[in-house]
Amino acid sequence: MTELGLSITETGDGVAVLDWDRDAAADGGSRAATVLTRAITTVAEEALGSAGLRRLEVSVPSHDHEARRAVLRSGFRLEGRRRSVLPLPDGSWSDEMIFARLSSDQVGGAHGFSSVMNSALPKKRLIAHVLMRDQHGNVLLCQTRFKPDWELPGGIVEPGETPRHGAVREVREELGIDLEVGRLLLVDWLPPYLGWEDAIELIFDGGVVTQAEIERYALQPSEIMKVELVGLERAADLVTPLSHRRLTIATALPPGAMAYTEDGTVPG
């Protein structure tokens, strides 16, 4: 451990920062990575155990993959990223990854392993929308206050919330109604767009709606400007091309059918 120069600096309130000789760890190759994992684990166990600390933090350059693996294997969980803060020899900048381990964290075993990996593995955004149509097949679209294109009622599913419950909640928030959401119609993969990372969208059947029912909606004033029943031809002028491709497929499905699409197109 001494050859890597591990050190702990207390910052107060039971919190400390862990660091080591990064050059020594980098020069040792795979052996140093193994030694680093063992050293971090030993120091963390002591600091969060007999030393009485409640939180141990460590920052690792995003490009230092061996160090990132070492802290994860030592029970630390990824908490965030500081973008473009570390200068590189070629004049570019690297991100810094922030990890921490708490004295209350379970380390080891299936639960501990899953918790650590859950913090570091990719997470994909999930969106749940509802397709509501009148007796003529016109689709209910919402004009929002935060973007130019219109969309179906619905939105992003919260952590721990089922997609169907997310759709019901979003419709209640946006339209002021408790809708009995039906079966799943379409699953679509969305590529990165306007700063958003890729995502998965689910479209549920919202059944038949009448103009009289729409006029009784209590629209969410902070998000929804108005709603309107439109045909597919009119929808092409209101929604994004991706959304229109999706709508075209979803509205043409035969009874009981479901579609899977990628970027609004059936693959294969």
C-alpha distance (Angstrom), angle and dihedral (degrees) to the residues before:
residue distance angle dihedral
M1 . . .
T2 3.78 . .
E3 3.80 91.5 .
L4 3.81 88.8 64.2
G5 3.79 93.9 45.4
L6 3.80 97.6 -131.6
S7 3.79 113.1 -169.5
I8 3.80 137.2 177.2
T9 3.79 122.7 -149.6
E10 3.79 116.9 -166.8
T11 3.81 115.4 -141.0
G12 3.81 98.0 -175.7
D13 3.81 139.0 -92.6
G14 3.79 92.3 60.4
V15 3.81 94.0 -56.4
A16 3.81 126.0 124.6
V17 3.80 139.1 173.3
L18 3.80 122.5 -129.8
D19 3.81 122.6 -148.2
W20 3.80 140.0 160.4
D21 3.80 143.6 -176.6
R22 3.80 99.3 -69.5
D23 3.82 93.9 -170.5
A24 3.81 92.5 54.3
A25 3.80 91.3 49.7
A26 3.80 92.5 47.6
D27 3.82 94.4 47.9
G28 3.79 94.2 52.7
G29 3.80 96.6 64.7
S30 3.80 119.6 -158.6
R31 3.81 92.9 -15.8
A32 3.80 90.9 56.3
A33 3.82 89.6 48.8
T34 3.80 90.3 55.3
V35 3.79 91.4 45.6
L36 3.82 90.0 47.6
T37 3.80 92.4 53.4
R38 3.79 91.6 49.8
A39 3.81 92.3 45.3
I40 3.82 95.0 48.5
T41 3.80 91.0 47.6
T42 3.81 92.4 51.0
V43 3.80 94.3 46.2
A44 3.81 92.8 45.5
E45 3.83 92.5 50.0
E46 3.78 90.8 51.6
A47 3.81 95.7 43.3
L48 3.80 94.8 47.9
G49 3.78 93.0 39.1
S50 3.78 121.9 36.2
A51 3.82 94.3 9.0
G52 3.80 90.1 57.5
L53 3.80 99.8 -132.4
R54 3.81 116.6 150.6
R55 3.81 99.2 -161.1
L56 3.80 133.8 29.9
E57 3.80 119.8 -170.7
V58 3.79 132.5 -166.4
S59 3.82 134.0 179.9
V60 3.79 121.2 -149.2
P61 3.84 129.8 -176.2
S62 3.78 109.4 -110.2
H63 3.80 91.2 -126.7
D64 3.84 92.6 54.8
H65 3.78 96.6 89.7
E66 3.82 95.4 168.6
A67 3.81 91.6 55.4
R68 3.80 91.5 46.4
R69 3.80 90.4 52.7
A70 3.80 90.8 46.6
V71 3.80 95.1 54.9
L72 3.81 92.0 44.7
R73 3.80 90.9 50.3
S74 3.80 87.3 50.6
G75 3.80 92.2 59.6
F76 3.81 99.8 -98.0
R77 3.80 118.6 141.3
L78 3.77 126.1 -142.5
E79 3.79 111.2 -113.0
G80 3.79 105.3 171.0
R81 3.77 152.5 -39.2
R82 3.80 132.0 -105.6
R83 3.77 106.3 -151.4
S84 3.83 124.1 -133.2
V85 3.81 97.9 -14.1
L86 3.82 102.3 126.1
P87 3.84 118.8 73.0
L88 3.81 117.8 -135.9
P89 3.83 127.5 -152.8
D90 3.80 92.4 -107.6
G91 3.81 92.1 58.1
S92 3.80 95.8 -102.5
W93 3.78 126.4 114.7
S94 3.79 133.0 -117.6
D95 3.79 131.2 -153.1
E96 3.79 123.1 -115.1
M97 3.80 120.4 -134.7
I98 3.81 118.7 -144.6
F99 3.82 118.1 -146.0
A100 3.81 131.2 176.2
R101 3.76 140.1 179.2
L102 3.81 123.5 -157.3
S103 3.78 127.0 -152.2
S104 3.82 87.1 -122.9
D105 3.82 94.5 53.5
Q106 3.77 116.7 112.4
V107 3.78 107.9 -126.1
G108 3.79 123.5 -168.1
G109 3.77 129.7 16.2
A110 3.79 125.8 65.6
H111 3.81 94.9 -60.4
G112 3.79 94.4 48.6
F113 3.79 93.2 45.4
S114 3.81 92.5 48.1
S115 3.81 92.7 48.4
V116 3.79 92.0 51.6
M117 3.80 94.0 46.3
N118 3.80 91.8 44.0
S119 3.80 87.8 60.7
A120 3.80 93.3 53.3
L121 3.80 107.4 32.9
P122 3.83 120.6 88.9
K123 3.78 118.9 -85.0
K124 3.79 120.2 -153.3
R125 3.80 123.5 -148.4
L126 3.82 115.3 -119.2
I127 3.80 122.4 -150.8
A128 3.81 126.0 -169.4
H129 3.81 120.4 -162.5
V130 3.79 131.7 174.9
L131 3.80 126.5 -136.0
M132 3.82 110.6 -146.0
R133 3.81 119.8 178.3
D134 3.78 138.0 -179.7
Q135 3.81 124.0 -129.8
H136 3.81 90.1 -86.0
G137 3.80 94.5 54.6
N138 3.81 96.3 -105.1
V139 3.80 112.7 150.2
L140 3.80 126.1 -128.7
L141 3.82 110.8 -123.6
C142 3.80 130.9 -178.5
Q143 3.78 126.0 -139.3
T144 3.80 106.6 -146.8
R145 3.80 130.8 -158.4
F146 3.80 96.6 -131.3
K147 3.82 104.2 56.1
P148 3.81 138.7 25.7
D149 3.81 99.0 -122.7
W150 3.79 122.6 78.4
E151 3.78 123.3 -129.1
L152 3.79 145.7 -175.3
P153 3.81 118.6 -84.1
G154 3.79 111.4 -87.4
G155 3.77 138.7 63.7
I156 3.78 148.3 -167.3
V157 3.81 117.5 -15.8
E158 3.80 113.8 -124.9
P159 3.85 121.8 -125.0
G160 3.80 109.9 -84.1
E161 3.81 92.3 14.8
T162 3.80 121.5 117.6
P163 3.81 115.1 -121.3
R164 3.81 92.5 -117.3
H165 3.80 92.4 49.9
G166 3.79 88.6 47.3
A167 3.80 90.2 54.2
V168 3.81 91.7 48.7
R169 3.81 91.7 48.4
E170 3.80 94.0 47.9
V171 3.81 92.6 49.1
R172 3.80 89.9 49.4
E173 3.82 91.2 50.1
E174 3.80 95.8 43.8
L175 3.81 102.2 37.3
G176 3.79 103.3 20.2
I177 3.81 95.1 -124.2
D178 3.80 136.3 113.6
L179 3.77 102.8 -127.8
E180 3.79 124.9 -167.4
V181 3.81 97.4 -132.0
G182 3.78 113.2 -149.8
R183 3.77 135.3 -156.0
L184 3.78 128.0 -33.9
L185 3.81 112.5 -90.8
L186 3.79 105.9 177.1
V187 3.80 142.4 8.8
D188 3.80 115.9 -158.7
W189 3.80 133.7 -178.0
L190 3.80 111.7 -140.5
P191 3.83 118.9 -152.7
P192 3.83 120.2 -139.8
Y193 3.81 110.8 -67.9
L194 3.82 135.4 178.1
G195 3.80 94.3 -16.8
W196 3.80 94.4 -41.6
E197 3.79 118.4 120.2
D198 3.79 119.0 -129.2
A199 3.79 117.0 -70.7
I200 3.80 146.0 177.5
E201 3.80 120.7 -112.4
L202 3.80 125.6 -162.4
I203 3.80 121.1 -164.3
F204 3.81 117.1 -157.7
D205 3.79 127.9 -164.4
G206 3.81 110.1 -103.3
G207 3.79 95.6 -176.4
V208 3.80 128.8 -136.6
V209 3.80 122.1 -27.3
T210 3.81 131.0 -172.5
Q211 3.78 130.7 -145.8
A212 3.80 89.2 -117.1
E213 3.83 90.1 57.9
I214 3.80 91.7 47.7
E215 3.78 91.6 54.2
R216 3.81 89.1 59.5
Y217 3.81 94.3 54.3
A218 3.82 117.6 118.6
L219 3.81 100.5 -141.6
Q220 3.78 118.9 -149.4
P221 3.83 100.6 -108.1
S222 3.80 96.2 -153.4
E223 3.82 93.7 55.6
I224 3.81 115.0 14.7
M225 3.81 121.5 62.7
K226 3.79 97.0 177.4
V227 3.80 144.2 -31.3
E228 3.77 127.7 -133.6
L229 3.80 140.0 -178.6
V230 3.80 109.2 -125.7
G231 3.78 138.7 170.5
L232 3.80 122.3 -120.3
E233 3.81 92.6 -99.9
R234 3.81 92.2 55.2
A235 3.82 90.8 41.2
A236 3.81 89.7 61.1
D237 3.82 88.4 69.3
L238 3.81 93.4 48.9
V239 3.80 109.1 40.6
T240 3.80 132.7 51.2
P241 3.82 118.0 -89.2
L242 3.81 88.5 -109.0
S243 3.80 92.2 53.3
H244 3.80 90.9 47.4
R245 3.80 92.0 52.1
R246 3.79 88.8 51.1
L247 3.80 93.7 47.1
T248 3.79 91.5 49.8
I249 3.80 91.1 54.9
A250 3.82 95.9 41.6
T251 3.80 95.2 49.6
A252 3.82 92.3 48.6
L253 3.80 95.7 53.5
P254 3.81 114.8 120.8
P255 3.83 117.2 -123.6
G256 3.80 112.0 -67.7
A257 3.81 94.6 10.4
M258 3.80 126.8 125.5
A259 3.80 130.7 -164.8
Y260 3.80 135.7 -148.0
T261 3.80 116.5 -155.4
E262 3.78 139.6 172.9
D263 3.79 116.0 -147.2
G264 3.78 87.5 -10.7
T265 3.80 94.0 -56.2
V266 3.80 130.1 105.6
P267 3.84 104.9 -117.7
G268 3.77 124.2 -128.2
